[in-house]
Amino acid sequence: MIWFEKILVTVTLLSGLIWLLDKLVLRKQRGEPNELTGENPEPWYVDYAKAFFPVLLVILVVRSFIVEPFKIPSNSMMPTLLTGDFIFVNKFKYGLRLPITNKKFVTLAEPQRGDVVVFRPPHKPNEDWIKRVVGLPGDRIAYKDTVLTINGKAMAYKELGPYQAFGSGMPVNGWDEKIENLGGVEHRILEAPMPPGVDPGNGEWVVPAGHYFVMGDDRDNSEDTRFWQGQFLPESNLRGKAMRIFFNWDGGLNTDRFFKAIP
């Protein structure tokens, strides 16, 4: 929600400037307030700025550099993440970035295969999306007939049977649910039943330096790198790593989703 980030930064800076201006200039001009007569009171905007600036600053620092809430807007990461899941995103895992511009100024780590990441897609830079990292810089990725192959090695799968969906996930009810072993990271995926060779996500790619290949766990219901017309996810567009679901609201509170780890 880049619009919220812009509003938060703007309001925080404005209240901070008003507080600083009052401290350095305005207070001296009007003198100290007289507690008995009520003369020289603080203007209302100074009063509000002094009250809200510390709170806004804490929210901005926490949200920009430590942890940020994120709501799952679609079914593209089912069955790992459901529509209506509210999750915590670790903002310092891959380094510290400036608000709004997302420019990194401290490097801490790089994404690993299997990480679920929040990012700004290159073709829609004003939106925040969430997918799973399957390809690292230099990897050769192939996807054919629902099998993901990385550097010539096909990933292992375990069949779980038809998926039992509910709520907003009902459109994928009965799809094939599997466990995919993504280089040691096991997680569940969904696939739509369809004849071999007709999967629209089939293809082969080589991930360029400084970029990543991401896919949704709902393999046939995800607008991911397979469909970005030759574009990949730049490292500079990363926002953070998804850590944990703290609750789900999809027309009602789903208590089974409360504070679950994200595999």
Accessible surface in RSA format (square Angstrom, percent):
REM  Atomic radii and reference values for relative SASA: ProtOr
REM  Chains: A
REM  Algorithm: Lee & Richards
REM  Probe-radius: 1.40
REM  Slices: 20
REM RES _ NUM      All-atoms   Total-Side   Main-Chain    Non-polar    All polar
REM                ABS   REL    ABS   REL    ABS   REL    ABS   REL    ABS   REL
RES MET A   1   105.50  54.6  92.47  61.2  13.04  31.0  74.33  63.2  31.17  41.3
RES ILE A   2    21.96  12.5  21.03  15.7   0.94   2.3  21.12  15.2   0.84   2.3
RES TRP A   3   149.06  59.8 145.90  70.6   3.16   7.4 131.91  70.3  17.15  27.8
RES PHE A   4    72.57  36.3  72.57  45.0   0.00   0.0  72.57  44.0   0.00   0.0
RES GLU A   5     3.41   2.0   3.41   2.6   0.00   0.0   0.67   1.3   2.74   2.2
RES LYS A   6    95.13  46.4  94.99  58.3   0.13   0.3  46.26  41.6  48.87  52.1
RES ILE A   7    93.20  53.0  90.14  67.2   3.06   7.4  93.18  67.1   0.02   0.1
RES LEU A   8    10.90   6.1   8.02   5.7   2.87   7.2  10.86   7.6   0.04   0.1
RES VAL A   9    21.75  14.3  21.75  19.7   0.00   0.0  21.75  18.9   0.00   0.0
RES THR A  10    82.54  58.7  78.94  80.0   3.60   8.6  57.90  77.8  24.64  37.2
RES VAL A  11    64.81  42.6  64.53  58.4   0.28   0.7  64.59  56.1   0.21   0.6
RES THR A  12     2.84   2.0   2.84   2.9   0.00   0.0   2.84   3.8   0.00   0.0
RES LEU A  13   108.43  60.4 106.23  76.0   2.20   5.5 107.85  75.7   0.58   1.6
RES LEU A  14   104.81  58.4 102.67  73.5   2.14   5.4 104.45  73.4   0.37   1.0
RES SER A  15    10.11   8.5   8.38  11.2   1.73   4.0   9.77  20.8   0.34   0.5
RES GLY A  16    10.32  12.7   0.00   N/A  10.32  12.7   8.01  22.0   2.31   5.2
RES LEU A  17   112.13  62.4 108.88  77.9   3.25   8.2 109.19  76.7   2.94   7.9
RES ILE A  18    40.75  23.2  40.06  29.8   0.70   1.7  40.69  29.3   0.06   0.2
RES TRP A  19    89.80  36.0  89.27  43.2   0.53   1.3  70.51  37.6  19.29  31.3
RES LEU A  20    77.42  43.1  77.42  55.4   0.00   0.0  77.42  54.4   0.00   0.0
RES LEU A  21    91.41  50.9  87.62  62.7   3.78   9.5  91.01  63.9   0.39   1.1
RES ASP A  22     1.04   0.7   1.04   1.0   0.00   0.0   0.00   0.0   1.04   1.0
RES LYS A  23   100.29  48.9  90.88  55.8   9.41  22.4  46.19  41.6  54.10  57.6
RES LEU A  24    98.78  55.0  91.00  65.1   7.78  19.6  91.02  63.9   7.76  20.9
RES VAL A  25    59.51  39.2  56.98  51.6   2.53   6.1  59.19  51.4   0.33   0.9
RES LEU A  26    42.59  23.7  40.98  29.3   1.61   4.0  41.20  28.9   1.39   3.7
RES ARG A  27    71.25  29.9  70.55  36.0   0.71   1.7  13.51  18.5  57.74  35.0
RES LYS A  28   161.75  78.9 131.57  80.7  30.18  71.9  89.88  80.9  71.87  76.6
RES GLN A  29   138.52  77.5  98.71  72.1  39.81  94.8  44.44  94.6  94.08  71.4
RES ARG A  30    47.02  19.7  31.99  16.3  15.04  35.8  38.35  52.4   8.68   5.3
RES GLY A  31    28.18  34.8   0.00   N/A  28.18  34.8  27.78  76.2   0.40   0.9
RES GLU A  32   121.11  69.5 105.73  80.0  15.38  36.6  62.34 120.6  58.77  48.0
RES PRO A  33    65.43  47.7  52.52  47.9  12.91  46.9  52.52  43.4  12.91  80.2
RES ASN A  34    62.18  42.9  53.29  51.5   8.89  21.4  13.88  33.4  48.30  46.7
RES GLU A  35   173.20  99.4 133.96 101.3  39.24  93.4  55.89 108.1 117.31  95.8
RES LEU A  36   174.02  96.9 139.57  99.8  34.45  86.6 141.75  99.6  32.27  86.8
RES THR A  37    88.37  62.9  51.88  52.6  36.49  87.0  60.08  80.7  28.29  42.8
RES GLY A  38    47.88  59.0   0.00   N/A  47.88  59.0  34.46  94.6  13.42  30.0
RES GLU A  39   106.97  61.4 100.90  76.3   6.07  14.5  34.00  65.8  72.97  59.6
RES ASN A  40    62.00  42.8  52.25  50.5   9.75  23.5   5.07  12.2  56.93  55.0
RES PRO A  41    90.16  65.7  80.43  73.3   9.73  35.4  83.39  68.9   6.77  42.0
RES GLU A  42    53.51  30.7  34.21  25.9  19.29  45.9  13.99  27.1  39.52  32.3
RES PRO A  43    39.55  28.8  27.80  25.3  11.74  42.7  39.55  32.6   0.00   0.0
RES TRP A  44   182.96  73.4 173.33  83.9   9.63  22.6 154.70  82.5  28.26  45.8
RES TYR A  45    89.09  41.6  86.74  49.3   2.36   6.1  57.66  43.3  31.43  38.7
RES VAL A  46     0.00   0.0   0.00   0.0   0.00   0.0   0.00   0.0   0.00   0.0
RES ASP A  47    80.00  56.0  79.38  79.0   0.62   1.5   8.31  19.6  71.69  71.5
RES TYR A  48   123.25  57.5 121.86  69.3   1.40   3.6  74.50  56.0  48.76  60.1
RES ALA A  49     5.35   4.9   1.22   1.9   4.12   9.4   4.53   6.4   0.81   2.2
RES LYS A  50    71.08  34.7  57.87  35.5  13.21  31.5  35.61  32.1  35.47  37.8
RES ALA A  51    63.31  58.2  40.17  62.0  23.14  52.6  50.99  71.8  12.32  32.6
RES PHE A  52   102.28  51.2 102.28  63.4   0.00   0.0 102.28  62.0   0.00   0.0
RES PHE A  53    42.81  21.4  42.81  26.5   0.00   0.0  42.81  26.0   0.00   0.0
RES PRO A  54    70.24  51.2  65.88  60.1   4.36  15.8  69.87  57.7   0.37   2.3
RES VAL A  55    83.50  54.9  79.53  72.0   3.97   9.6  83.41  72.5   0.09   0.3
RES LEU A  56    29.16  16.2  29.16  20.9   0.00   0.0  29.16  20.5   0.00   0.0
RES LEU A  57    74.32  41.4  74.32  53.2   0.00   0.0  74.32  52.2   0.00   0.0
RES VAL A  58    93.09  61.3  90.29  81.7   2.80   6.7  93.09  80.9   0.00   0.0
RES ILE A  59    77.11  43.9  73.53  54.8   3.58   8.6  76.74  55.3   0.37   1.0
RES LEU A  60    21.61  12.0  21.61  15.5   0.00   0.0  21.61  15.2   0.00   0.0
RES VAL A  61    61.69  40.6  61.69  55.8   0.00   0.0  61.69  53.6   0.00   0.0
RES VAL A  62    55.32  36.4  55.32  50.1   0.00   0.0  55.32  48.1   0.00   0.0
RES ARG A  63    15.78   6.6  15.40   7.8   0.39   0.9  10.10  13.8   5.68   3.4
RES SER A  64     7.35   6.2   2.43   3.2   4.91  11.3   3.60   7.7   3.75   5.3
RES PHE A  65    47.19  23.6  45.31  28.1   1.88   4.9  45.41  27.5   1.78   5.1
RES ILE A  66    79.18  45.1  78.22  58.3   0.96   2.3  78.22  56.3   0.96   2.6
RES VAL A  67    37.56  24.7  35.87  32.5   1.69   4.1  35.87  31.2   1.69   4.6
RES GLU A  68    12.11   7.0  12.11   9.2   0.00   0.0   3.09   6.0   9.02   7.4
RES PRO A  69    68.83  50.2  64.77  59.0   4.06  14.8  64.98  53.7   3.85  23.9
RES PHE A  70    26.34  13.2  21.28  13.2   5.06  13.2  26.00  15.8   0.33   0.9
RES LYS A  71   109.27  53.3  97.78  60.0  11.49  27.4  44.99  40.5  64.28  68.5
RES ILE A  72     2.53   1.4   2.50   1.9   0.03   0.1   2.50   1.8   0.03   0.1
RES PRO A  73    94.78  69.1  65.52  59.7  29.26 106.3  71.15  58.7  23.63 146.9
RES SER A  74    49.79  42.1  44.71  59.7   5.08  11.7  40.01  85.2   9.78  13.7
RES ASN A  75    19.34  13.3  16.34  15.8   3.00   7.2   1.75   4.2  17.59  17.0
RES SER A  76    13.76  11.6  13.30  17.7   0.46   1.1   7.06  15.0   6.70   9.4
RES MET A  77     0.61   0.3   0.43   0.3   0.18   0.4   0.43   0.4   0.18   0.2
RES MET A  78     3.21   1.7   3.21   2.1   0.00   0.0   2.65   2.3   0.56   0.7
RES PRO A  79     1.31   1.0   0.38   0.3   0.94   3.4   0.38   0.3   0.94   5.8
RES THR A  80     9.20   6.5   0.76   0.8   8.44  20.1   3.51   4.7   5.69   8.6
RES LEU A  81     0.02   0.0   0.02   0.0   0.00   0.0   0.02   0.0   0.00   0.0
RES LEU A  82    16.37   9.1  16.37  11.7   0.00   0.0  16.37  11.5   0.00   0.0
RES THR A  83    27.18  19.3  24.97  25.3   2.21   5.3  23.61  31.7   3.57   5.4
RES GLY A  84     1.53   1.9   0.00   N/A   1.53   1.9   1.53   4.2   0.00   0.0
RES ASP A  85     0.00   0.0   0.00   0.0   0.00   0.0   0.00   0.0   0.00   0.0
RES PHE A  86    49.54  24.8  49.54  30.7   0.00   0.0  49.54  30.0   0.00   0.0
RES ILE A  87     0.00   0.0   0.00   0.0   0.00   0.0   0.00   0.0   0.00   0.0
RES PHE A  88    61.09  30.6  61.09  37.8   0.00   0.0  61.09  37.0   0.00   0.0
RES VAL A  89     2.41   1.6   2.41   2.2   0.00   0.0   2.41   2.1   0.00   0.0
RES ASN A  90    18.58  12.8  18.58  18.0   0.00   0.0   0.19   0.5  18.38  17.8
RES LYS A  91    15.63   7.6  10.46   6.4   5.17  12.3   6.31   5.7   9.32   9.9
RES PHE A  92    87.42  43.7  87.23  54.0   0.19   0.5  87.23  52.9   0.19   0.5
RES LYS A  93    79.32  38.7  74.29  45.6   5.03  12.0  23.23  20.9  56.09  59.7
RES TYR A  94     5.09   2.4   4.29   2.4   0.80   2.1   4.29   3.2   0.80   1.0
RES GLY A  95     1.67   2.1   0.00   N/A   1.67   2.1   0.00   0.0   1.67   3.7
RES LEU A  96    44.44  24.8  44.28  31.7   0.16   0.4  44.44  31.2   0.00   0.0
RES ARG A  97    17.72   7.4  15.19   7.7   2.53   6.0  10.44  14.3   7.27   4.4
RES LEU A  98    77.86  43.4  76.61  54.8   1.25   3.1  76.61  53.8   1.25   3.4
RES PRO A  99    28.50  20.8  19.92  18.2   8.58  31.2  21.77  18.0   6.73  41.8
RES ILE A 100    50.46  28.7  46.16  34.4   4.31  10.4  46.16  33.2   4.31  11.7
RES THR A 101    94.04  66.9  64.74  65.6  29.31  69.8  71.89  96.6  22.16  33.5
RES ASN A 102     6.84   4.7   5.85   5.6   0.99   2.4   4.25  10.2   2.58   2.5
RES LYS A 103   141.35  69.0 133.55  81.9   7.80  18.6  90.25  81.2  51.11  54.4
RES LYS A 104    43.25  21.1  21.97  13.5  21.27  50.6  17.94  16.1  25.31  27.0
RES PHE A 105   104.59  52.3  69.47  43.0  35.12  91.4  79.28  48.1  25.31  72.4
RES VAL A 106    57.19  37.6  52.09  47.2   5.10  12.3  57.07  49.6   0.12   0.3
RES THR A 107    89.37  63.6  63.19  64.1  26.18  62.4  41.68  56.0  47.69  72.1
RES LEU A 108    99.44  55.4  65.01  46.5  34.43  86.6  68.18  47.9  31.26  84.1
RES ALA A 109    38.65  35.5  29.03  44.8   9.62  21.9  38.65  54.4   0.00   0.0
RES GLU A 110    77.44  44.5  71.33  54.0   6.11  14.5  50.03  96.8  27.41  22.4
RES PRO A 111     3.16   2.3   0.18   0.2   2.98  10.8   0.18   0.1   2.98  18.5
RES GLN A 112   107.29  60.0 107.29  78.4   0.00   0.0  44.12  93.9  63.17  47.9
RES ARG A 113    56.87  23.9  48.56  24.8   8.31  19.8  10.64  14.5  46.22  28.0
RES GLY A 114     4.40   5.4   0.00   N/A   4.40   5.4   1.29   3.5   3.11   7.0
RES ASP A 115    16.17  11.3  13.37  13.3   2.80   6.6   2.80   6.6  13.37  13.3
RES VAL A 116     4.31   2.8   2.23   2.0   2.08   5.0   2.23   1.9   2.08   5.6
RES VAL A 117     0.00   0.0   0.00   0.0   0.00   0.0   0.00   0.0   0.00   0.0
RES VAL A 118     4.87   3.2   4.87   4.4   0.00   0.0   4.87   4.2   0.00   0.0
RES PHE A 119     0.00   0.0   0.00   0.0   0.00   0.0   0.00   0.0   0.00   0.0
RES ARG A 120    15.21   6.4  15.21   7.8   0.00   0.0   7.36  10.1   7.85   4.8
RES PRO A 121     0.00   0.0   0.00   0.0   0.00   0.0   0.00   0.0   0.00   0.0
RES PRO A 122    34.26  25.0  11.56  10.5  22.69  82.5  14.54  12.0  19.72 122.6
RES HIS A 123    64.41  35.2  34.34  23.9  30.07  76.9  41.64  42.9  22.77  26.5
RES LYS A 124    82.99  40.5  78.03  47.9   4.96  11.8  43.65  39.3  39.34  41.9
RES PRO A 125    75.79  55.2  73.05  66.6   2.74  10.0  73.05  60.3   2.74  17.0
RES ASN A 126   100.16  69.1  89.56  86.6  10.60  25.5  21.90  52.7  78.26  75.6
RES GLU A 127    79.61  45.7  74.87  56.6   4.73  11.3  32.97  63.8  46.64  38.1
RES ASP A 128    20.79  14.6   6.30   6.3  14.49  34.3   2.45   5.8  18.35  18.3
RES TRP A 129    37.01  14.9  32.98  16.0   4.04   9.5  30.58  16.3   6.44  10.4
RES ILE A 130     7.12   4.1   4.79   3.6   2.33   5.6   4.79   3.5   2.33   6.3
RES LYS A 131     8.69   4.2   8.69   5.3   0.00   0.0   1.79   1.6   6.90   7.3
RES ARG A 132     0.16   0.1   0.16   0.1   0.00   0.0   0.16   0.2   0.00   0.0
RES VAL A 133     0.02   0.0   0.02   0.0   0.00   0.0   0.02   0.0   0.00   0.0
RES VAL A 134     0.00   0.0   0.00   0.0   0.00   0.0   0.00   0.0   0.00   0.0
RES GLY A 135     0.00   0.0   0.00   N/A   0.00   0.0   0.00   0.0   0.00   0.0
RES LEU A 136    39.83  22.2  39.83  28.5   0.00   0.0  39.83  28.0   0.00   0.0
RES PRO A 137    59.23  43.2  37.38  34.1  21.86  79.5  37.81  31.2  21.42 133.1
RES GLY A 138    53.56  66.0   0.00   N/A  53.56  66.0  33.07  90.7  20.49  45.9
RES ASP A 139    11.64   8.2  11.39  11.3   0.25   0.6   0.25   0.6  11.39  11.4
RES ARG A 140   132.76  55.7 130.46  66.5   2.29   5.5  49.57  67.7  83.18  50.4
RES ILE A 141     2.29   1.3   0.05   0.0   2.23   5.4   0.55   0.4   1.74   4.7
RES ALA A 142    25.32  23.3  25.15  38.8   0.17   0.4  25.27  35.6   0.04   0.1
RES TYR A 143     0.43   0.2   0.19   0.1   0.24   0.6   0.19   0.1   0.24   0.3
RES LYS A 144   141.70  69.1 137.72  84.5   3.97   9.5  80.37  72.3  61.33  65.3
RES ASP A 145    51.25  35.9  41.32  41.1   9.92  23.5  21.16  49.8  30.08  30.0
RES THR A 146    27.51  19.6  26.92  27.3   0.59   1.4  18.67  25.1   8.84  13.4
RES VAL A 147    56.91  37.4  55.60  50.3   1.32   3.2  55.60  48.3   1.32   3.6
RES LEU A 148     0.00   0.0   0.00   0.0   0.00   0.0   0.00   0.0   0.00   0.0
RES THR A 149    30.32  21.6  30.24  30.7   0.07   0.2  16.51  22.2  13.81  20.9
RES ILE A 150     8.97   5.1   5.89   4.4   3.08   7.4   5.89   4.2   3.08   8.4
RES ASN A 151    70.35  48.5  51.84  50.1  18.50  44.6  22.39  53.9  47.95  46.3
RES GLY A 152    61.17  75.4   0.00   N/A  61.17  75.4  27.22  74.7  33.95  76.0
RES LYS A 153   149.49  72.9 145.18  89.1   4.31  10.3  92.02  82.8  57.47  61.2
RES ALA A 154    57.90  53.2  39.86  61.5  18.04  41.0  39.86  56.1  18.04  47.8
RES MET A 155    17.54   9.1   9.90   6.6   7.63  18.2  10.68   9.1   6.86   9.1
RES ALA A 156    64.83  59.6  53.51  82.6  11.32  25.8  62.09  87.4   2.75   7.3
RES TYR A 157    60.03  28.0  22.29  12.7  37.74  98.2  24.44  18.4  35.59  43.9
RES LYS A 158   131.78  64.3 127.56  78.3   4.22  10.0  77.17  69.5  54.62  58.2
RES GLU A 159   116.18  66.7  95.23  72.0  20.95  49.9  58.99 114.1  57.19  46.7
RES LEU A 160    75.63  42.1  39.33  28.1  36.30  91.2  45.43  31.9  30.19  81.3
RES GLY A 161    26.67  32.9   0.00   N/A  26.67  32.9  25.22  69.2   1.46   3.3
RES PRO A 162    90.34  65.8  79.83  72.8  10.51  38.2  79.83  65.9  10.51  65.3
RES TYR A 163    15.59   7.3  15.45   8.8   0.14   0.4   8.46   6.4   7.13   8.8
RES GLN A 164   138.07  77.2 126.11  92.2  11.96  28.5  60.93 129.7  77.15  58.5
RES ALA A 165    14.18  13.0   0.00   0.0  14.18  32.3   0.17   0.2  14.01  37.1
RES PHE A 166   111.29  55.7 103.63  64.2   7.66  19.9 105.05  63.7   6.24  17.9
RES GLY A 167    45.99  56.7   0.00   N/A  45.99  56.7  29.03  79.7  16.96  38.0
RES SER A 168    46.36  39.2  29.64  39.6  16.71  38.5  22.06  47.0  24.30  34.0
RES GLY A 169     4.34   5.4   0.00   N/A   4.34   5.4   1.29   3.5   3.05   6.8
RES MET A 170    97.21  50.3  88.01  58.2   9.20  21.9  82.45  70.1  14.76  19.6
RES PRO A 171   103.40  75.4  71.52  65.2  31.88 115.9  84.42  69.7  18.98 118.0
RES VAL A 172     2.37   1.6   2.37   2.1   0.00   0.0   2.37   2.1   0.00   0.0
RES ASN A 173    68.87  47.5  49.02  47.4  19.84  47.8   4.38  10.5  64.49  62.3
RES GLY A 174    33.08  40.8   0.00   N/A  33.08  40.8  20.71  56.8  12.36  27.7
RES TRP A 175    47.41  19.0  47.41  22.9   0.00   0.0  32.36  17.3  15.05  24.4
RES ASP A 176    51.79  36.3  51.69  51.5   0.09   0.2   4.23   9.9  47.56  47.4
RES GLU A 177    17.05   9.8  16.98  12.8   0.07   0.2   0.06   0.1  16.99  13.9
RES LYS A 178    25.03  12.2  25.03  15.4   0.00   0.0   2.85   2.6  22.18  23.6
RES ILE A 179    42.51  24.2  41.28  30.8   1.23   3.0  41.28  29.7   1.23   3.3
RES GLU A 180     0.00   0.0   0.00   0.0   0.00   0.0   0.00   0.0   0.00   0.0
RES ASN A 181    49.55  34.2  46.62  45.0   2.94   7.1   7.90  19.0  41.65  40.3
RES LEU A 182     0.39   0.2   0.00   0.0   0.39   1.0   0.00   0.0   0.39   1.0
RES GLY A 183    64.82  79.9   0.00   N/A  64.82  79.9  32.92  90.3  31.90  71.4
RES GLY A 184    63.56  78.4   0.00   N/A  63.56  78.4  30.95  84.9  32.60  73.0
RES VAL A 185    51.48  33.9  47.78  43.3   3.70   8.9  51.48  44.7   0.00   0.0
RES GLU A 186   104.09  59.8  88.78  67.2  15.31  36.5  23.46  45.4  80.64  65.8
RES HIS A 187     5.59   3.1   0.00   0.0   5.59  14.3   5.58   5.8   0.01   0.0
RES ARG A 188    87.72  36.8  86.54  44.1   1.17   2.8  24.68  33.7  63.04  38.2
RES ILE A 189     0.00   0.0   0.00   0.0   0.00   0.0   0.00   0.0   0.00   0.0
RES LEU A 190     0.00   0.0   0.00   0.0   0.00   0.0   0.00   0.0   0.00   0.0
RES GLU A 191     3.06   1.8   3.06   2.3   0.00   0.0   1.20   2.3   1.86   1.5
RES ALA A 192    14.26  13.1  11.44  17.7   2.82   6.4  11.44  16.1   2.82   7.5
RES PRO A 193    86.46  63.0  60.01  54.7  26.45  96.1  65.03  53.7  21.42 133.1
RES MET A 194    70.03  36.3  37.65  24.9  32.38  77.1  44.28  37.6  25.75  34.1
RES PRO A 195    90.85  66.2  82.31  75.0   8.54  31.0  88.73  73.3   2.11  13.1
RES PRO A 196   117.53  85.7  94.76  86.4  22.76  82.8 100.38  82.9  17.15 106.6
RES GLY A 197    51.92  64.0   0.00   N/A  51.92  64.0  23.12  63.5  28.80  64.5
RES VAL A 198    84.64  55.7  62.60  56.7  22.04  53.1  70.11  60.9  14.52  39.4
RES ASP A 199     9.28   6.5   2.64   2.6   6.64  15.7   2.00   4.7   7.28   7.3
RES PRO A 200    97.60  71.1  66.89  61.0  30.71 111.6  79.35  65.5  18.25 113.4
RES GLY A 201     1.45   1.8   0.00   N/A   1.45   1.8   1.22   3.3   0.24   0.5
RES ASN A 202    51.01  35.2  28.99  28.0  22.02  53.0  20.99  50.5  30.02  29.0
RES GLY A 203    27.12  33.4   0.00   N/A  27.12  33.4  23.91  65.6   3.21   7.2
RES GLU A 204   146.54  84.1 119.39  90.3  27.14  64.6  35.88  69.4 110.66  90.3
RES TRP A 205    43.50  17.5  33.03  16.0  10.47  24.6  24.58  13.1  18.92  30.7
RES VAL A 206    94.98  62.5  81.90  74.1  13.08  31.5  81.90  71.2  13.08  35.5
RES VAL A 207     1.53   1.0   0.00   0.0   1.53   3.7   0.00   0.0   1.53   4.2
RES PRO A 208    54.33  39.6  43.95  40.1  10.38  37.7  54.33  44.9   0.00   0.0
RES ALA A 209    88.70  81.6  69.21 106.8  19.49  44.3  70.63  99.5  18.06  47.8
RES GLY A 210    40.88  50.4   0.00   N/A  40.88  50.4  31.94  87.7   8.94  20.0
RES HIS A 211    51.80  28.3  51.80  36.0   0.00   0.0  33.38  34.4  18.42  21.4
RES TYR A 212     8.27   3.9   8.27   4.7   0.00   0.0   1.12   0.8   7.16   8.8
RES PHE A 213     0.21   0.1   0.21   0.1   0.00   0.0   0.21   0.1   0.00   0.0
RES VAL A 214     0.00   0.0   0.00   0.0   0.00   0.0   0.00   0.0   0.00   0.0
RES MET A 215     0.29   0.1   0.07   0.0   0.22   0.5   0.00   0.0   0.29   0.4
RES GLY A 216     0.00   0.0   0.00   N/A   0.00   0.0   0.00   0.0   0.00   0.0
RES ASP A 217     0.04   0.0   0.04   0.0   0.00   0.0   0.00   0.0   0.04   0.0
RES ASP A 218     0.00   0.0   0.00   0.0   0.00   0.0   0.00   0.0   0.00   0.0
RES ARG A 219     1.46   0.6   0.31   0.2   1.15   2.7   0.00   0.0   1.46   0.9
RES ASP A 220    34.81  24.4   3.95   3.9  30.86  73.0   9.59  22.6  25.22  25.1
RES ASN A 221    63.08  43.5  52.08  50.3  11.01  26.5  10.12  24.4  52.96  51.2
RES SER A 222    11.96  10.1   0.00   0.0  11.96  27.6   2.59   5.5   9.37  13.1
RES GLU A 223    81.16  46.6  72.27  54.7   8.89  21.2  33.82  65.4  47.33  38.6
RES ASP A 224     0.00   0.0   0.00   0.0   0.00   0.0   0.00   0.0   0.00   0.0
RES THR A 225     2.22   1.6   0.02   0.0   2.20   5.2   0.02   0.0   2.20   3.3
RES ARG A 226    20.99   8.8   0.98   0.5  20.01  47.6   0.60   0.8  20.39  12.4
RES PHE A 227    81.22  40.6  57.39  35.5  23.83  62.0  64.83  39.3  16.40  46.9
RES TRP A 228     5.30   2.1   0.53   0.3   4.77  11.2   4.86   2.6   0.44   0.7
RES GLN A 229   176.63  98.8 136.96 100.1  39.67  94.4  56.00 119.2 120.62  91.5
RES GLY A 230    61.60  76.0   0.00   N/A  61.60  76.0  33.73  92.6  27.86  62.4
RES GLN A 231    74.44  41.6  68.23  49.9   6.20  14.8  31.89  67.9  42.55  32.3
RES PHE A 232    26.18  13.1  21.46  13.3   4.72  12.3  21.46  13.0   4.72  13.5
RES LEU A 233     0.00   0.0   0.00   0.0   0.00   0.0   0.00   0.0   0.00   0.0
RES PRO A 234    27.01  19.7  27.01  24.6   0.00   0.0  27.01  22.3   0.00   0.0
RES GLU A 235    36.27  20.8  35.55  26.9   0.72   1.7  16.71  32.3  19.56  16.0
RES SER A 236    66.97  56.6  60.06  80.2   6.91  15.9  43.52  92.7  23.45  32.9
RES ASN A 237    26.92  18.6  25.31  24.5   1.61   3.9   2.89   6.9  24.03  23.2
RES LEU A 238     0.91   0.5   0.91   0.7   0.00   0.0   0.91   0.6   0.00   0.0
RES ARG A 239     8.70   3.7   5.35   2.7   3.35   8.0   2.11   2.9   6.60   4.0
RES GLY A 240     2.59   3.2   0.00   N/A   2.59   3.2   2.34   6.4   0.25   0.6
RES LYS A 241    57.88  28.2  57.88  35.5   0.00   0.0  20.39  18.4  37.49  39.9
RES ALA A 242     3.49   3.2   0.00   0.0   3.49   7.9   0.00   0.0   3.49   9.3
RES MET A 243    75.27  39.0  60.57  40.1  14.69  35.0  44.48  37.8  30.78  40.8
RES ARG A 244    79.85  33.5  79.85  40.7   0.00   0.0   4.97   6.8  74.89  45.4
RES ILE A 245     2.56   1.5   2.56   1.9   0.00   0.0   2.56   1.8   0.00   0.0
RES PHE A 246    38.96  19.5  38.50  23.8   0.46   1.2  38.50  23.3   0.46   1.3
RES PHE A 247    58.70  29.4  58.70  36.4   0.00   0.0  58.70  35.6   0.00   0.0
RES ASN A 248     2.91   2.0   2.91   2.8   0.00   0.0   0.00   0.0   2.91   2.8
RES TRP A 249   134.41  53.9 130.28  63.1   4.13   9.7 110.12  58.7  24.30  39.4
RES ASP A 250    51.91  36.4  29.70  29.6  22.21  52.5  11.22  26.4  40.70  40.6
RES GLY A 251    80.13  98.8   0.00   N/A  80.13  98.8  38.98 107.0  41.15  92.2
RES GLY A 252    29.00  35.8   0.00   N/A  29.00  35.8  25.44  69.8   3.56   8.0
RES LEU A 253   106.80  59.5  77.43  55.4  29.37  73.8  77.75  54.6  29.06  78.2
RES ASN A 254    27.60  19.0  21.09  20.4   6.51  15.7  16.91  40.7  10.69  10.3
RES THR A 255   101.66  72.3  86.47  87.7  15.19  36.2  61.23  82.2  40.43  61.1
RES ASP A 256   117.63  82.4  99.22  98.8  18.41  43.5  30.17  71.0  87.46  87.2
RES ARG A 257    15.02   6.3  15.02   7.7   0.00   0.0   4.49   6.1  10.53   6.4
RES PHE A 258   140.73  70.4 126.48  78.3  14.25  37.1 126.49  76.7  14.24  40.8
RES PHE A 259   107.73  53.9  97.24  60.2  10.49  27.3  97.24  59.0  10.49  30.0
RES LYS A 260    84.40  41.2  79.99  49.1   4.40  10.5  48.02  43.2  36.38  38.7
RES ALA A 261    59.58  54.8  46.81  72.2  12.77  29.0  46.81  65.9  12.77  33.8
RES ILE A 262    23.38  13.3   0.66   0.5  22.72  54.8   1.01   0.7  22.37  60.7
RES PRO A 263    77.65  56.6  53.73  49.0  23.91  86.9  77.51  64.0   0.14   0.9
END  Absolute sums over single chains surface
CHAIN  1 A    13566.1      11010.6       2555.4       8942.0       4624.0
END  Absolute sums over all chains
TOTAL         13566.1      11010.6       2555.4       8942.0       4624.0
